[in-house]
Amino acid sequence: EASTTFTVLDPGTMPEIFAGRRTADRDGCFLYGRHFNPTVYTLGRELAALEATESGYCCASGIAAVAAAVLQLCDTGDHIVASRAIYGGSHALFAELFPAKTAIRTTFVPITDLAAVEAAFTPRTKVLFTETLSNPTLEVADLAALAAIAHRHGAALVVDNTFCPVMITPALHGADVVVHSLTKFVNGASDLIAGAVLGSAAFVGQLMDLHTGTLMLLGPTMDARSAFEVSMRLPHLPLRIAE
């Protein structure tokens, strides 16, 4: 479904949608393509099933997924603990852009040194960020141990699972939020840029909130045609990963 706008048969439904009382998930109500599109929504549900999360929604790139998820979890002046071995764009986001624009600061740690991870936490730490298998250095994270540390400090564990779809399911090891660059293994053909954020229904609802949602208001919208193409490639993802 490539439409950017959608018919509402009863005008009284409009304020209900804007207030969040009528949703795509519960009521099948669609408002505008930047908010929810049926095809993008369906791909998000498929990926949520793959990653054993309640919900998910897709966006225009992997870095948009990372940025939107972390900004939804953090406020001005908050703190992030992140693996030092992460994708260069994510590193620049945490090390350069966030401090300059939001005063959100990051401490980078060797993610395999659990004592160093725990020592980096502060009272303002809201997110522990890691990649399951780091891009491109292939450092392996102990997700269950990291989840225990994050939750002990009241923080969320956000895991970039770009390199390990099908092989590892971070949500089953305690991850609160899972992000993907669909550009890579999930899509598999290096012909489009896309991302996804997967987590609880409540968190995805926050991302798409019409007033405060980072995916909704920053606008990194996935094109419905791209969502259709990625969806068509999911059935043979396990074969491609094995190969």
Secondary structure, DSSP 8 states (H G I E B T S, - for coil): ---SB---SSTTHHHHHHTTSS-HHHH----BTTT--HHHHHHHHHHHHHHT-SEEEEES-HHHHHHHHHHHH--TT-EEEEESSS-HHHHHIIIIIHHHHH--EEEEE-TT-HHHHHHT--TTEEEEEEESB-TTT--B--HHHHHHHHHHTT-EEEEE-TT-TTT--GGGGT-SEEEEETTTTTT-SS----EEEEE-HHHHHHHT-TTT-HHHHH--B--HHHHHHHHHHGGGHHHHHH-
